[in-house]
Amino acid sequence: MKRATPPGLGFLDEALGHAKERDLLRERPPPTDGRALSFSSNDYLALAHEVGPREASGAGASRLVTGDRPVHARLEEAAAALVLQPEALVFTSGYAANVGLLSALAGPGDLVVSDALNHASIIDGARLSRARVEVVPHVDVGAVEAALRSRTERRAFVVTESYFSMDADSPDLAALRRVCDRHGAALLVDEAHALGVLGPDGRGRCAEAGVEADALVGTFGKAFGAGGAFVAGCPSLVAWLWNRARSFVFSTGLSPAVAAAALQGLRRAEAEPDRRRRVLAAATQLRDGMTRLGLGPAGFGPIVPWVLGEPGRALRMAATLRERGVDVRAIRPPSVPTGTARIRLTVTAAHGSADIERALAVLADVLAPGPGA
């Protein structure tokens, strides 16, 4: 039932109207009939629609109380092995993992050095820590070193994504590791969009670079087709998070059914490496085709960003492509910096060569000049 906004919340109507005027209002996505070719999912290995194992639907309590289940331990053991770390701790989401990690490790009197394009969960975790946060230009190792060299804080934490989800690029992780070691800082790496797809056996960009992060965040809600996330590292880190990560301590444990599905997805990803080869081949085909069309998408891997500039232009292009059977979404500020609204195409193992050619044909038709142009 719709009702008028109460007086105490009247400011919301004005704020929402202002967002709509700037093409920044988020609304429920339009329904799809299943026939459109989707390039909007993070289900990189096409595992999300596989039937999962039967398991209890709810943990029933925090894992510190009565919510801990054997499947949680099995999933943590598998996650730690995947990223070549001693131990891991499972959280209910990637957001909860990053917020819990940063707010538990850093505090007043510490320094967090954060890449300018880090995910909102990293930004919020750093803010909640109450440490001083220095935001450095995107993938600028020199700026990271300058921040660490001039610091007066007792402890420092450098945090970055390994594969940036809106730009499809990566930092020089080996250089960051060397800088952190020189200045006694900890390196925290979010591998959310890399795991399962990038690196040797899908182990991520840290494994590819031969870098051991002091804390590594991964998710089961993308390539592994389920939900939840984890933080991996040394036993002391996991013990600390078990006691101090508020998004873990004060939250009902990850659903055992979701944990079992995540474990199944992880094991299938390991056992079926052809899924990883398919997604990377399809992504290369799409990126090369868009380059031939003059769109010049940057980066590498399964994320193919097409920067259009203003939010309205991105919204109109997304709507036009959906009308022609290619399901994409406009990505707008604050998810990306002002002036860089874009279409982000995400490629999965479900995309065959014919699907990519179909999408490219639609793009070419949309971009073709009309009669008399």
C-alpha positions as CSV (number, residue, x, y, z in Angstrom):
1,M,0.0,0.0,0.0
2,K,1.4,3.4,-1.0
3,R,1.3,6.2,1.5
4,A,2.6,9.7,1.8
5,T,6.1,10.2,3.1
6,P,5.8,11.2,6.8
7,P,6.9,14.7,7.7
8,G,10.0,13.5,9.5
9,L,11.3,11.9,6.3
10,G,10.2,14.6,3.9
11,F,13.8,15.4,3.0
12,L,13.9,12.0,1.2
13,D,11.5,13.1,-1.5
14,E,13.6,16.1,-2.4
15,A,16.8,14.1,-2.4
16,L,15.3,11.3,-4.5
17,G,14.0,13.9,-7.0
18,H,17.4,15.5,-7.2
19,A,19.0,12.2,-8.0
20,K,16.4,11.5,-10.7
21,E,17.1,14.8,-12.3
22,R,20.8,13.9,-12.6
23,D,20.0,10.3,-13.9
24,L,21.5,8.8,-10.7
25,L,18.3,7.3,-9.2
26,R,18.6,3.6,-8.7
27,E,15.3,1.7,-9.3
28,R,14.3,-1.9,-9.6
29,P,15.8,-3.4,-12.8
30,P,13.4,-4.2,-15.6
31,P,12.3,-7.8,-15.7
32,T,13.8,-10.1,-18.3
33,D,12.1,-12.9,-20.2
34,G,15.1,-15.1,-20.3
35,R,15.6,-14.7,-24.0
36,A,18.0,-11.7,-23.8
37,L,21.7,-12.4,-24.0
38,S,23.0,-11.3,-20.6
39,F,26.2,-9.4,-20.0
40,S,25.3,-8.2,-16.6
41,S,26.2,-11.1,-14.3
42,N,29.3,-11.8,-12.2
43,D,28.6,-15.5,-12.5
44,Y,31.8,-15.9,-14.4
45,L,32.0,-19.7,-14.5
46,A,28.2,-20.1,-15.1
47,L,27.7,-22.1,-11.9
48,A,25.0,-20.0,-10.2
49,H,22.1,-21.9,-11.7
50,E,23.5,-25.4,-10.9
51,V,21.4,-27.3,-8.3
52,G,23.1,-27.2,-5.0
53,P,23.4,-29.9,-2.3
54,R,20.7,-30.3,0.3
55,E,21.6,-28.7,3.6
56,A,19.9,-26.8,6.5
57,S,18.7,-23.5,5.3
58,G,19.8,-21.4,8.3
59,A,22.6,-21.4,10.8
60,G,20.2,-20.1,13.5
61,A,22.7,-18.0,15.4
62,S,26.1,-16.4,15.3
63,R,28.9,-18.9,14.8
64,L,30.3,-18.0,18.2
65,V,27.1,-19.2,19.8
66,T,25.4,-22.2,18.2
67,G,25.6,-21.3,14.5
68,D,28.9,-23.1,13.6
69,R,28.4,-26.1,11.3
70,P,30.8,-28.7,9.9
71,V,30.2,-27.3,6.4
72,H,31.6,-24.0,7.4
73,A,34.9,-25.6,8.4
74,R,35.0,-27.6,5.2
75,L,34.4,-24.5,3.1
76,E,37.1,-22.5,5.1
77,E,39.6,-25.3,4.5
78,A,38.9,-25.4,0.8
79,A,39.1,-21.6,0.5
80,A,42.4,-21.4,2.3
81,A,43.8,-24.1,0.1
82,L,42.6,-22.3,-3.0
83,V,44.5,-19.1,-2.2
84,L,47.5,-20.9,-0.7
85,Q,47.0,-19.4,2.8
86,P,47.1,-21.4,6.1
87,E,43.5,-20.6,7.3
88,A,40.3,-18.8,6.3
89,L,37.2,-17.4,7.9
90,V,33.8,-17.3,6.1
91,F,31.6,-14.2,6.2
92,T,28.1,-13.7,5.0
93,S,29.1,-11.4,2.1
94,G,32.1,-9.7,0.6
95,Y,30.9,-6.5,2.0
96,A,30.8,-8.0,5.5
97,A,34.3,-9.5,5.0
98,N,36.0,-6.2,4.0
99,V,34.2,-4.1,6.6
100,G,35.0,-6.7,9.3
101,L,38.6,-7.1,8.3
102,L,39.5,-3.4,8.1
103,S,37.6,-2.3,11.2
104,A,39.1,-5.2,13.2
105,L,42.7,-4.6,12.1
106,A,43.1,-0.9,12.0
107,G,42.2,1.7,14.6
108,P,42.9,5.2,15.9
109,G,46.6,6.0,15.6
110,D,46.9,3.7,12.5
111,L,47.1,4.5,8.7
112,V,45.1,2.9,6.0
113,V,46.4,3.6,2.4
114,S,43.6,2.9,0.0
115,D,43.4,2.9,-3.8
116,A,41.1,5.7,-5.2
117,L,39.0,3.1,-7.0
118,N,38.6,0.6,-4.2
119,H,35.2,-0.9,-3.6
120,A,32.7,0.7,-1.3
121,S,33.1,-2.1,1.3
122,I,36.8,-1.3,1.6
123,I,36.0,2.4,1.9
124,D,33.4,1.8,4.6
125,G,35.7,-0.6,6.5
126,A,38.5,1.9,6.5
127,R,36.1,4.7,7.8
128,L,34.8,2.4,10.5
129,S,38.3,1.6,11.7
130,R,38.7,5.3,12.7
131,A,42.3,5.1,11.4
132,R,43.6,7.9,9.2
133,V,42.8,7.1,5.6
134,E,45.0,8.3,2.8
135,V,43.5,7.7,-0.6
136,V,46.1,7.4,-3.3
137,P,45.7,7.7,-7.1
138,H,44.6,4.5,-8.8
139,V,47.3,1.8,-9.1
140,D,50.0,4.3,-8.2
141,V,52.7,2.4,-6.4
142,G,54.9,5.5,-6.0
143,A,52.0,7.3,-4.2
144,V,51.6,4.3,-1.8
145,E,55.3,4.5,-1.0
146,A,55.2,8.2,-0.4
147,A,52.3,7.8,2.0
148,L,54.1,5.1,3.9
149,R,57.4,7.0,4.0
150,S,55.9,10.1,5.5
151,R,53.6,8.4,8.0
152,T,53.8,9.0,11.7
153,E,51.4,6.3,12.7
154,R,52.5,3.2,14.6
155,R,50.9,0.7,12.1
156,A,50.0,0.9,8.4
157,F,47.8,-1.1,6.1
158,V,47.8,-0.9,2.3
159,V,44.5,-2.2,0.8
160,T,43.7,-2.8,-2.9
161,E,41.6,-4.9,-5.2
162,S,43.6,-7.4,-7.3
163,Y,41.3,-7.0,-10.3
164,F,39.2,-3.8,-10.3
165,S,35.6,-4.6,-11.1
166,M,34.7,-1.4,-13.0
167,D,38.0,-0.9,-14.9
168,A,39.2,-4.4,-15.5
169,D,42.8,-3.5,-14.5
170,S,45.2,-4.5,-11.7
171,P,47.9,-3.0,-9.5
172,D,51.4,-4.2,-9.5
173,L,51.0,-6.5,-6.6
174,A,54.7,-7.6,-6.5
175,A,55.8,-3.9,-6.3
176,L,53.2,-3.2,-3.6
177,R,54.5,-6.2,-1.6
178,R,58.1,-4.8,-1.8
179,V,56.9,-1.4,-0.7
180,C,55.0,-2.8,2.2
181,D,58.0,-4.8,3.3
182,R,60.3,-1.8,3.1
183,H,58.0,0.2,5.3
184,G,56.7,-2.4,7.7
185,A,53.1,-2.2,6.4
186,A,50.6,-5.0,5.9
187,L,49.2,-5.7,2.5
188,L,45.5,-6.5,2.3
189,V,44.2,-7.7,-1.1
190,D,40.6,-8.2,-2.3
191,E,40.5,-10.9,-4.9
192,A,36.7,-10.9,-5.3
193,H,36.6,-10.6,-9.1
194,A,39.8,-12.6,-9.8
195,L,39.3,-15.8,-8.0
196,G,38.1,-18.7,-10.1
197,V,39.0,-17.0,-13.3
198,L,42.4,-15.3,-13.2
199,G,45.8,-16.7,-12.1
200,P,47.1,-20.3,-12.1
201,D,44.2,-22.7,-11.6
202,G,42.0,-19.7,-10.9
203,R,43.8,-18.9,-7.7
204,G,43.8,-15.2,-8.3
205,R,46.2,-12.4,-9.1
206,C,48.3,-12.8,-6.0
207,A,49.2,-16.4,-6.9
208,E,49.9,-15.2,-10.5
209,A,52.3,-12.6,-9.2
210,G,53.9,-14.9,-6.6
211,V,52.7,-12.5,-3.8
212,E,51.6,-13.5,-0.4
213,A,49.1,-11.0,1.0
214,D,48.9,-10.5,4.7
215,A,45.1,-10.8,4.4
216,L,43.3,-11.9,1.3
217,V,39.6,-11.5,0.7
218,G,37.6,-13.7,-1.7
219,T,34.0,-14.2,-2.5
220,F,31.8,-17.2,-3.4
221,G,29.1,-15.0,-4.9
222,K,30.8,-14.5,-8.2
223,A,32.8,-17.1,-10.1
224,F,31.7,-19.9,-7.7
225,G,28.0,-19.2,-8.2
226,A,26.8,-19.2,-4.6
227,G,27.1,-16.6,-1.8
228,G,29.2,-15.5,1.1
229,A,32.9,-14.6,1.3
230,F,36.1,-15.2,3.2
231,V,39.2,-13.7,4.6
232,A,42.3,-15.9,4.5
233,G,45.7,-15.4,6.2
234,C,47.7,-16.6,9.1
235,P,46.1,-18.4,12.1
236,S,46.6,-15.3,14.3
237,L,44.6,-13.2,11.8
238,V,41.7,-15.7,11.7
239,A,41.7,-15.9,15.5
240,W,41.6,-12.1,15.7
241,L,38.8,-11.8,13.3
242,W,36.8,-14.5,15.1
243,N,37.0,-12.3,18.2
244,R,37.0,-8.8,16.8
245,A,35.3,-8.6,13.4
246,R,31.9,-7.2,14.3
247,S,30.3,-8.2,11.0
248,F,31.2,-11.8,11.9
249,V,30.7,-11.8,15.6
250,F,27.4,-10.1,15.7
251,S,25.8,-11.8,12.6
252,T,24.0,-15.0,12.1
253,G,26.4,-17.5,10.5
254,L,26.4,-18.0,6.7
255,S,23.5,-20.3,5.8
256,P,24.7,-23.9,5.7
257,A,22.8,-24.4,2.4
258,V,24.7,-21.5,0.9
259,A,28.0,-22.7,2.4
260,A,27.4,-26.2,0.9
261,A,26.6,-24.6,-2.5
262,A,29.7,-22.5,-2.3
263,L,31.9,-25.5,-1.5
264,Q,30.3,-27.4,-4.5
265,G,30.9,-24.4,-6.8
266,L,34.5,-24.1,-5.7
267,R,35.2,-27.8,-6.2
268,R,33.5,-27.8,-9.6
269,A,35.6,-24.8,-10.6
270,E,38.7,-26.7,-9.7
271,A,37.6,-29.9,-11.4
272,E,36.4,-28.2,-14.6
273,P,39.1,-25.8,-15.8
274,D,37.5,-25.6,-19.2
275,R,35.0,-23.2,-17.7
276,R,37.8,-20.8,-17.0
277,R,39.3,-21.2,-20.5
278,R,35.9,-20.5,-22.0
279,V,35.2,-17.3,-20.2
280,L,38.7,-15.9,-21.0
281,A,38.4,-16.8,-24.6
282,A,35.0,-15.3,-24.9
283,A,36.1,-12.1,-23.1
284,T,39.1,-11.8,-25.5
285,Q,36.8,-12.2,-28.5
286,L,34.4,-9.5,-27.2
287,R,37.2,-7.1,-26.3
288,D,38.9,-7.5,-29.7
289,G,35.6,-7.1,-31.5
290,M,34.7,-3.9,-29.6
291,T,38.2,-2.5,-30.3
292,R,37.6,-3.1,-34.0
293,L,34.3,-1.1,-33.6
294,G,36.4,1.8,-32.2
295,L,35.1,1.4,-28.7
296,G,38.5,0.8,-27.2
297,P,37.6,-1.1,-24.0
298,A,40.4,-1.0,-21.5
299,G,41.8,-3.7,-19.3
300,F,41.8,-7.5,-19.5
301,G,39.8,-10.5,-18.3
302,P,36.1,-11.1,-18.1
303,I,35.1,-7.5,-17.4
304,V,34.8,-5.3,-20.5
305,P,34.1,-1.6,-19.6
306,W,32.7,0.8,-22.2
307,V,33.0,4.3,-20.8
308,L,30.3,6.7,-22.1
309,G,30.7,9.7,-19.8
310,E,27.4,11.1,-18.6
311,P,24.8,9.0,-16.7
312,G,22.0,9.8,-19.1
313,R,24.0,8.6,-22.1
314,A,24.8,5.3,-20.4
315,L,21.2,4.8,-19.4
316,R,20.0,5.4,-22.9
317,M,22.6,3.1,-24.4
318,A,21.8,0.3,-21.9
319,A,18.1,0.6,-22.7
320,T,18.7,0.5,-26.5
321,L,20.9,-2.6,-26.2
322,R,18.3,-4.4,-24.0
323,E,15.6,-3.6,-26.5
324,R,17.7,-5.4,-29.1
325,G,18.3,-8.5,-26.9
326,V,21.6,-7.7,-25.2
327,D,21.0,-7.3,-21.5
328,V,23.4,-4.8,-20.0
329,R,23.2,-2.2,-17.2
330,A,24.4,1.4,-16.9
331,I,27.0,1.9,-14.2
332,R,26.8,5.4,-12.8
333,P,28.3,7.5,-9.9
334,P,29.0,6.9,-7.1
335,S,29.9,3.4,-8.3
336,V,32.3,5.1,-10.7
337,P,33.9,8.5,-10.7
338,T,31.9,11.5,-12.0
339,G,32.1,11.8,-15.8
340,T,32.9,8.1,-16.3
341,A,29.4,6.5,-16.4
342,R,29.7,3.3,-18.5
343,I,28.3,0.1,-19.7
344,R,30.1,-2.8,-18.0
345,L,29.9,-6.0,-20.0
346,T,30.7,-9.1,-18.0
347,V,31.5,-12.3,-19.9
348,T,30.8,-15.8,-18.5
349,A,31.5,-19.4,-19.4
350,A,27.9,-19.6,-20.7
351,H,28.8,-17.3,-23.6
352,G,29.8,-19.1,-26.7
353,S,31.5,-17.7,-29.8
354,A,28.1,-17.2,-31.5
355,D,26.8,-15.2,-28.5
356,I,29.7,-12.9,-28.7
357,E,29.3,-12.3,-32.4
358,R,25.6,-11.7,-31.8
359,A,26.4,-9.0,-29.2
360,L,29.0,-7.4,-31.5
361,A,26.5,-7.3,-34.3
362,V,24.0,-5.5,-32.1
363,L,26.7,-3.0,-31.0
364,A,27.7,-2.4,-34.6
365,D,24.1,-1.8,-35.6
366,V,23.5,0.6,-32.7
367,L,26.6,2.6,-33.6
368,A,26.0,2.7,-37.3
369,P,25.0,6.2,-38.6
370,G,21.4,6.5,-39.6
371,P,20.1,7.4,-43.1
372,G,21.4,10.8,-44.3
373,A,24.0,11.0,-41.5
